[in-house]
Amino acid sequence: MVISGPLSSALIHHLGNRVTMFIGGIIASSGLFICAFANDIYTVIIAFGVVNGKYDYDKIYYNY
């Protein structure tokens, strides 16, 4: 989230909202596609964790 904010802001400024969202969708779906065919846990960590980002579900669930 720290890196994606300025990067997405610059892309939106130069390319527009629709193109930036399309690029983000392609990147996210490619990460999930790679994760579906992973043979080991390290590929899953790279594909899901790095490409799609890390979500902190405890803070969302417990609202703290």
Biopython code that builds the backbone (N, CA, C, O; Angstrom):
import numpy as np
from Bio.PDB.StructureBuilder import StructureBuilder

atoms = [
    (1, "MET", "N", (0.818, -1.183, 0.000)),
    (1, "MET", "CA", (0.000, 0.000, 0.000)),
    (1, "MET", "C", (0.858, 1.242, 0.000)),
    (1, "MET", "O", (0.443, 2.269, -0.538)),
    (2, "VAL", "N", (2.016, 1.188, 0.571)),
    (2, "VAL", "CA", (2.887, 2.351, 0.625)),
    (2, "VAL", "C", (3.400, 2.698, -0.764)),
    (2, "VAL", "O", (3.459, 3.870, -1.135)),
    (3, "ILE", "N", (3.770, 1.678, -1.531)),
    (3, "ILE", "CA", (4.308, 1.911, -2.863)),
    (3, "ILE", "C", (3.187, 2.126, -3.877)),
    (3, "ILE", "O", (3.354, 2.895, -4.824)),
    (4, "SER", "N", (2.081, 1.477, -3.696)),
    (4, "SER", "CA", (1.035, 1.534, -4.707)),
    (4, "SER", "C", (0.310, 2.872, -4.760)),
    (4, "SER", "O", (-0.227, 3.226, -5.809)),
    (5, "GLY", "N", (0.275, 3.619, -3.680)),
    (5, "GLY", "CA", (-0.413, 4.904, -3.677)),
    (5, "GLY", "C", (0.200, 5.925, -4.629)),
    (5, "GLY", "O", (-0.494, 6.408, -5.523)),
    (6, "PRO", "N", (1.482, 6.269, -4.468)),
    (6, "PRO", "CA", (2.093, 7.216, -5.402)),
    (6, "PRO", "C", (2.173, 6.682, -6.828)),
    (6, "PRO", "O", (2.044, 7.443, -7.787)),
    (7, "LEU", "N", (2.386, 5.377, -6.969)),
    (7, "LEU", "CA", (2.463, 4.794, -8.303)),
    (7, "LEU", "C", (1.117, 4.880, -9.017)),
    (7, "LEU", "O", (1.057, 5.271, -10.183)),
    (8, "SER", "N", (0.055, 4.522, -8.335)),
    (8, "SER", "CA", (-1.261, 4.589, -8.970)),
    (8, "SER", "C", (-1.685, 6.031, -9.214)),
    (8, "SER", "O", (-2.358, 6.313, -10.206)),
    (9, "SER", "N", (-1.309, 6.936, -8.341)),
    (9, "SER", "CA", (-1.617, 8.344, -8.559)),
    (9, "SER", "C", (-0.927, 8.882, -9.800)),
    (9, "SER", "O", (-1.530, 9.625, -10.575)),
    (10, "ALA", "N", (0.329, 8.515, -9.991)),
    (10, "ALA", "CA", (1.045, 8.958, -11.188)),
    (10, "ALA", "C", (0.448, 8.337, -12.447)),
    (10, "ALA", "O", (0.328, 9.006, -13.473)),
    (11, "LEU", "N", (0.075, 7.062, -12.373)),
    (11, "LEU", "CA", (-0.534, 6.414, -13.537)),
    (11, "LEU", "C", (-1.887, 7.019, -13.877)),
    (11, "LEU", "O", (-2.209, 7.197, -15.052)),
    (12, "ILE", "N", (-2.685, 7.338, -12.859)),
    (12, "ILE", "CA", (-3.978, 7.972, -13.105)),
    (12, "ILE", "C", (-3.785, 9.345, -13.721)),
    (12, "ILE", "O", (-4.545, 9.742, -14.605)),
    (13, "HIS", "N", (-2.786, 10.068, -13.267)),
    (13, "HIS", "CA", (-2.522, 11.402, -13.807)),
    (13, "HIS", "C", (-2.122, 11.331, -15.277)),
    (13, "HIS", "O", (-2.549, 12.166, -16.074)),
    (14, "HIS", "N", (-1.309, 10.346, -15.642)),
    (14, "HIS", "CA", (-0.802, 10.258, -17.012)),
    (14, "HIS", "C", (-1.716, 9.466, -17.950)),
    (14, "HIS", "O", (-1.838, 9.810, -19.126)),
    (15, "LEU", "N", (-2.360, 8.406, -17.441)),
    (15, "LEU", "CA", (-3.123, 7.527, -18.318)),
    (15, "LEU", "C", (-4.633, 7.668, -18.179)),
    (15, "LEU", "O", (-5.371, 7.398, -19.127)),
    (16, "GLY", "N", (-5.092, 8.086, -17.020)),
    (16, "GLY", "CA", (-6.526, 8.176, -16.776)),
    (16, "GLY", "C", (-7.001, 7.047, -15.876)),
    (16, "GLY", "O", (-6.283, 6.078, -15.628)),
    (17, "ASN", "N", (-8.226, 7.196, -15.395)),
    (17, "ASN", "CA", (-8.791, 6.235, -14.445)),
    (17, "ASN", "C", (-9.029, 4.864, -15.060)),
    (17, "ASN", "O", (-8.659, 3.846, -14.475)),
    (18, "ARG", "N", (-9.640, 4.834, -16.223)),
    (18, "ARG", "CA", (-10.030, 3.555, -16.818)),
    (18, "ARG", "C", (-8.831, 2.706, -17.193)),
    (18, "ARG", "O", (-8.821, 1.502, -16.938)),
    (19, "VAL", "N", (-7.833, 3.311, -17.790)),
    (19, "VAL", "CA", (-6.649, 2.549, -18.201)),
    (19, "VAL", "C", (-5.896, 2.030, -16.983)),
    (19, "VAL", "O", (-5.406, 0.901, -16.991)),
    (20, "THR", "N", (-5.800, 2.852, -15.931)),
    (20, "THR", "CA", (-5.109, 2.428, -14.715)),
    (20, "THR", "C", (-5.841, 1.273, -14.043)),
    (20, "THR", "O", (-5.201, 0.331, -13.576)),
    (21, "MET", "N", (-7.156, 1.327, -13.987)),
    (21, "MET", "CA", (-7.923, 0.226, -13.409)),
    (21, "MET", "C", (-7.800, -1.037, -14.249)),
    (21, "MET", "O", (-7.751, -2.139, -13.702)),
    (22, "PHE", "N", (-7.750, -0.892, -15.566)),
    (22, "PHE", "CA", (-7.568, -2.047, -16.435)),
    (22, "PHE", "C", (-6.209, -2.696, -16.206)),
    (22, "PHE", "O", (-6.112, -3.921, -16.141)),
    (23, "ILE", "N", (-5.166, -1.893, -16.083)),
    (23, "ILE", "CA", (-3.821, -2.415, -15.811)),
    (23, "ILE", "C", (-3.787, -3.117, -14.456)),
    (23, "ILE", "O", (-3.196, -4.189, -14.330)),
    (24, "GLY", "N", (-4.418, -2.520, -13.442)),
    (24, "GLY", "CA", (-4.476, -3.146, -12.119)),
    (24, "GLY", "C", (-5.230, -4.465, -12.135)),
    (24, "GLY", "O", (-4.847, -5.410, -11.445)),
    (25, "GLY", "N", (-6.296, -4.535, -12.916)),
    (25, "GLY", "CA", (-7.044, -5.789, -13.037)),
    (25, "GLY", "C", (-6.238, -6.880, -13.719)),
    (25, "GLY", "O", (-6.305, -8.046, -13.330)),
    (26, "ILE", "N", (-5.477, -6.503, -14.734)),
    (26, "ILE", "CA", (-4.621, -7.473, -15.424)),
    (26, "ILE", "C", (-3.541, -7.997, -14.476)),
    (26, "ILE", "O", (-3.266, -9.197, -14.451)),
    (27, "ILE", "N", (-2.932, -7.108, -13.701)),
    (27, "ILE", "CA", (-1.884, -7.523, -12.759)),
    (27, "ILE", "C", (-2.459, -8.443, -11.681)),
    (27, "ILE", "O", (-1.860, -9.468, -11.356)),
    (28, "ALA", "N", (-3.617, -8.080, -11.129)),
    (28, "ALA", "CA", (-4.227, -8.900, -10.079)),
    (28, "ALA", "C", (-4.667, -10.257, -10.602)),
    (28, "ALA", "O", (-4.458, -11.274, -9.940)),
    (29, "SER", "N", (-5.272, -10.285, -11.779)),
    (29, "SER", "CA", (-5.711, -11.566, -12.316)),
    (29, "SER", "C", (-4.540, -12.452, -12.723)),
    (29, "SER", "O", (-4.632, -13.676, -12.635)),
    (30, "SER", "N", (-3.447, -11.850, -13.165)),
    (30, "SER", "CA", (-2.273, -12.672, -13.486)),
    (30, "SER", "C", (-1.673, -13.285, -12.227)),
    (30, "SER", "O", (-1.192, -14.417, -12.265)),
    (31, "GLY", "N", (-1.693, -12.561, -11.118)),
    (31, "GLY", "CA", (-1.209, -13.121, -9.859)),
    (31, "GLY", "C", (-2.053, -14.291, -9.390)),
    (31, "GLY", "O", (-1.517, -15.292, -8.914)),
    (32, "LEU", "N", (-3.370, -14.174, -9.519)),
    (32, "LEU", "CA", (-4.242, -15.278, -9.133)),
    (32, "LEU", "C", (-4.122, -16.449, -10.102)),
    (32, "LEU", "O", (-4.228, -17.603, -9.686)),
    (33, "PHE", "N", (-3.906, -16.177, -11.371)),
    (33, "PHE", "CA", (-3.719, -17.246, -12.352)),
    (33, "PHE", "C", (-2.451, -18.034, -12.066)),
    (33, "PHE", "O", (-2.450, -19.262, -12.144)),
    (34, "ILE", "N", (-1.370, -17.335, -11.735)),
    (34, "ILE", "CA", (-0.121, -18.007, -11.369)),
    (34, "ILE", "C", (-0.314, -18.815, -10.089)),
    (34, "ILE", "O", (0.219, -19.917, -9.960)),
    (35, "CYS", "N", (-1.071, -18.271, -9.151)),
    (35, "CYS", "CA", (-1.313, -18.952, -7.881)),
    (35, "CYS", "C", (-2.107, -20.249, -8.083)),
    (35, "CYS", "O", (-1.921, -21.212, -7.339)),
    (36, "ALA", "N", (-2.973, -20.274, -9.068)),
    (36, "ALA", "CA", (-3.778, -21.472, -9.313)),
    (36, "ALA", "C", (-2.940, -22.644, -9.793)),
    (36, "ALA", "O", (-3.303, -23.796, -9.553)),
    (37, "PHE", "N", (-1.834, -22.378, -10.461)),
    (37, "PHE", "CA", (-0.996, -23.441, -10.992)),
    (37, "PHE", "C", (0.311, -23.587, -10.223)),
    (37, "PHE", "O", (1.281, -24.128, -10.756)),
    (38, "ALA", "N", (0.351, -23.121, -8.995)),
    (38, "ALA", "CA", (1.576, -23.186, -8.193)),
    (38, "ALA", "C", (1.842, -24.613, -7.723)),
    (38, "ALA", "O", (0.920, -25.351, -7.373)),
    (39, "ASN", "N", (3.111, -24.983, -7.724)),
    (39, "ASN", "CA", (3.505, -26.312, -7.268)),
    (39, "ASN", "C", (4.003, -26.327, -5.835)),
    (39, "ASN", "O", (4.040, -27.389, -5.213)),
    (40, "ASP", "N", (4.386, -25.183, -5.296)),
    (40, "ASP", "CA", (4.888, -25.129, -3.927)),
    (40, "ASP", "C", (4.381, -23.860, -3.248)),
    (40, "ASP", "O", (3.850, -22.959, -3.897)),
    (41, "ILE", "N", (4.553, -23.811, -1.945)),
    (41, "ILE", "CA", (4.026, -22.700, -1.162)),
    (41, "ILE", "C", (4.753, -21.391, -1.457)),
    (41, "ILE", "O", (4.162, -20.319, -1.322)),
    (42, "TYR", "N", (6.006, -21.457, -1.853)),
    (42, "TYR", "CA", (6.754, -20.235, -2.132)),
    (42, "TYR", "C", (6.224, -19.522, -3.367)),
    (42, "TYR", "O", (6.230, -18.292, -3.419)),
    (43, "THR", "N", (5.775, -20.264, -4.344)),
    (43, "THR", "CA", (5.157, -19.651, -5.518)),
    (43, "THR", "C", (3.833, -18.996, -5.150)),
    (43, "THR", "O", (3.498, -17.934, -5.673)),
    (44, "VAL", "N", (3.086, -19.617, -4.261)),
    (44, "VAL", "CA", (1.834, -19.025, -3.798)),
    (44, "VAL", "C", (2.101, -17.733, -3.038)),
    (44, "VAL", "O", (1.380, -16.749, -3.206)),
    (45, "ILE", "N", (3.134, -17.735, -2.203)),
    (45, "ILE", "CA", (3.472, -16.527, -1.439)),
    (45, "ILE", "C", (3.857, -15.400, -2.374)),
    (45, "ILE", "O", (3.425, -14.261, -2.192)),
    (46, "ILE", "N", (4.667, -15.708, -3.376)),
    (46, "ILE", "CA", (5.072, -14.673, -4.327)),
    (46, "ILE", "C", (3.887, -14.212, -5.161)),
    (46, "ILE", "O", (3.670, -13.011, -5.321)),
    (47, "ALA", "N", (3.123, -15.155, -5.689)),
    (47, "ALA", "CA", (2.033, -14.799, -6.590)),
    (47, "ALA", "C", (0.921, -14.047, -5.866)),
    (47, "ALA", "O", (0.448, -13.025, -6.363)),
    (48, "PHE", "N", (0.504, -14.524, -4.725)),
    (48, "PHE", "CA", (-0.618, -13.885, -4.037)),
    (48, "PHE", "C", (-0.171, -12.731, -3.153)),
    (48, "PHE", "O", (-0.795, -11.670, -3.144)),
    (49, "GLY", "N", (0.903, -12.938, -2.416)),
    (49, "GLY", "CA", (1.336, -11.915, -1.463)),
    (49, "GLY", "C", (1.956, -10.700, -2.093)),
    (49, "GLY", "O", (1.646, -9.575, -1.699)),
    (50, "VAL", "N", (2.825, -10.891, -3.062)),
    (50, "VAL", "CA", (3.536, -9.763, -3.663)),
    (50, "VAL", "C", (2.719, -9.120, -4.765)),
    (50, "VAL", "O", (2.601, -7.896, -4.817)),
    (51, "VAL", "N", (2.153, -9.930, -5.647)),
    (51, "VAL", "CA", (1.425, -9.369, -6.782)),
    (51, "VAL", "C", (0.108, -8.748, -6.343)),
    (51, "VAL", "O", (-0.197, -7.622, -6.738)),
    (52, "ASN", "N", (-0.671, -9.441, -5.548)),
    (52, "ASN", "CA", (-1.986, -8.949, -5.150)),
    (52, "ASN", "C", (-1.968, -8.129, -3.873)),
    (52, "ASN", "O", (-2.961, -7.471, -3.562)),
    (53, "GLY", "N", (-0.914, -8.144, -3.150)),
    (53, "GLY", "CA", (-0.823, -7.339, -1.944)),
    (53, "GLY", "C", (-1.185, -8.113, -0.702)),
    (53, "GLY", "O", (-1.803, -9.175, -0.770)),
    (54, "LYS", "N", (-0.793, -7.569, 0.436)),
    (54, "LYS", "CA", (-1.068, -8.202, 1.717)),
    (54, "LYS", "C", (-2.231, -7.481, 2.374)),
    (54, "LYS", "O", (-2.209, -6.259, 2.527)),
    (55, "TYR", "N", (-3.239, -8.234, 2.760)),
    (55, "TYR", "CA", (-4.393, -7.664, 3.439)),
    (55, "TYR", "C", (-4.383, -8.100, 4.888)),
    (55, "TYR", "O", (-4.105, -9.260, 5.191)),
    (56, "ASP", "N", (-4.684, -7.177, 5.780)),
    (56, "ASP", "CA", (-4.716, -7.486, 7.207)),
    (56, "ASP", "C", (-6.176, -7.692, 7.608)),
    (56, "ASP", "O", (-6.877, -6.748, 7.972)),
    (57, "TYR", "N", (-6.619, -8.961, 7.532)),
    (57, "TYR", "CA", (-8.017, -9.257, 7.773)),
    (57, "TYR", "C", (-8.417, -9.060, 9.225)),
    (57, "TYR", "O", (-9.586, -8.790, 9.499)),
    (58, "ASP", "N", (-7.476, -9.187, 10.176)),
    (58, "ASP", "CA", (-7.823, -8.980, 11.579)),
    (58, "ASP", "C", (-8.256, -7.547, 11.843)),
    (58, "ASP", "O", (-9.225, -7.315, 12.565)),
    (59, "LYS", "N", (-7.551, -6.594, 11.270)),
    (59, "LYS", "CA", (-7.935, -5.189, 11.493)),
    (59, "LYS", "C", (-9.249, -4.847, 10.818)),
    (59, "LYS", "O", (-10.004, -4.016, 11.322)),
    (60, "ILE", "N", (-9.535, -5.477, 9.685)),
    (60, "ILE", "CA", (-10.801, -5.224, 9.020)),
    (60, "ILE", "C", (-11.944, -5.860, 9.820)),
    (60, "ILE", "O", (-13.002, -5.251, 9.984)),
    (61, "TYR", "N", (-11.728, -7.087, 10.316)),
    (61, "TYR", "CA", (-12.773, -7.806, 11.010)),
    (61, "TYR", "C", (-13.066, -7.207, 12.371)),
    (61, "TYR", "O", (-14.229, -7.019, 12.728)),
    (62, "TYR", "N", (-12.026, -6.903, 13.136)),
    (62, "TYR", "CA", (-12.211, -6.419, 14.498)),
    (62, "TYR", "C", (-12.292, -4.916, 14.603)),
    (62, "TYR", "O", (-12.592, -4.405, 15.683)),
    (63, "ASN", "N", (-12.038, -4.181, 13.535)),
    (63, "ASN", "CA", (-12.119, -2.711, 13.497)),
    (63, "ASN", "C", (-11.295, -2.041, 14.580)),
    (63, "ASN", "O", (-11.803, -1.192, 15.312)),
    (64, "TYR", "N", (-10.018, -2.418, 14.689)),
    (64, "TYR", "CA", (-9.135, -1.721, 15.617)),
    (64, "TYR", "C", (-7.919, -1.222, 14.918)),
    (64, "TYR", "O", (-7.056, -0.607, 15.543)),
]
sb = StructureBuilder()
sb.init_structure("model")
sb.init_model(0)
sb.init_chain("A")
sb.init_seg("    ")
for serial, (resi, resn, name, xyz) in enumerate(atoms, 1):
    if name == "N":
        sb.init_residue(resn, " ", resi, " ")
    sb.init_atom(name, np.array(xyz, "f"), 0.0, 1.0, " ", f" {name:<3s}", serial, name[0])
structure = sb.get_structure()
